[in-house]
Amino acid sequence: MTISNHLQIIGERIRQAEQQYDRAPHSVQLVAVSKHHPITAIEDAFAAGQTHFGENYAQEMAEKAQALTAHSITWHFIGPIQSNKTRQIAEIAHWVHSVDRLKIAQRLSAQKPAHKPPLNICLQVNISHEDSKSGVAPESVAELATQIVQLSGVKLRGLMAIPAPCSDFEQQRQTFAQLRQLQELLNQQGFGLDTLSMGMSDDMEAAIAEGATLVRIGTAIFGSRPY
Ligand SMILES: *Cc1c(COP(=O)(O)O)cnc(C)c1O
């Protein structure tokens, strides 16, 4: 099976889940996670119509973006962010899903090139309360959001989570529901968020059922990652 075949299957899974869970048609956008996969894999996916790509490492994203300037790609940065990498990220990414502290948002805001529109950002929430995971604690999200909306170089669009792996559909849904409820709470406070970045290869349907607008899929498109 080719990348194009995989994309078609994922596209059908997304459309079917939208229908099954009363989501508006095309309300879920696929972000193809290409980390550790070669530039040729991105070219193949692009030729098949995929335009949104997700990367976890600033240097890798920069190299790929440099090689693919002829392609009109929307780059999503989804990995942990070290403060010495924010400039590279701000210069290339259109979206950053993994903001979890003010300092990072301030740097992204200041370092975004002046000629570009504000950088779309999501706050990564540690929804499963895992000690090892990055992400802001659910109870601290509102305070962080209040500070971030004052920055002019970034536009706060929504929330992102990477729940602890779990194979039970209902449990997956419950976890994603927490992120959706947190977004609803923020919107009651006037934040106007329109984005929920949640769902990967193994829990995409549950995420769509609970309102995902961006799903981040790697393995089901590109196969297992070559290390
Ligand atoms: C790698 C990665 C993905 C893609 O995961 P798959 O299981 O390969 O679909 C999605 N989101 C984040 C944050 C990732 O790091």
The ligand as a Gaussian input file, in Angstrom:
#p B3LYP/6-31G(d) Opt

LIG

0 1
 C        4.219000      11.235000      16.792000
 C        3.052000      12.036000      17.199000
 C        1.789000      11.822000      16.627000
 C        1.497000      10.739000      15.616000
 O        1.360000       9.524000      16.275000
 P        0.968000       8.172000      15.497000
 O        0.701000       7.220000      16.589000
 O        2.170000       7.811000      14.672000
 O       -0.221000       8.462000      14.668000
 C        0.752000      12.661000      17.010000
 N        0.927000      13.640000      17.922000
 C        2.129000      13.863000      18.501000
 C        2.253000      14.959000      19.501000
 C        3.211000      13.064000      18.168000
 O        4.389000      13.298000      18.770000

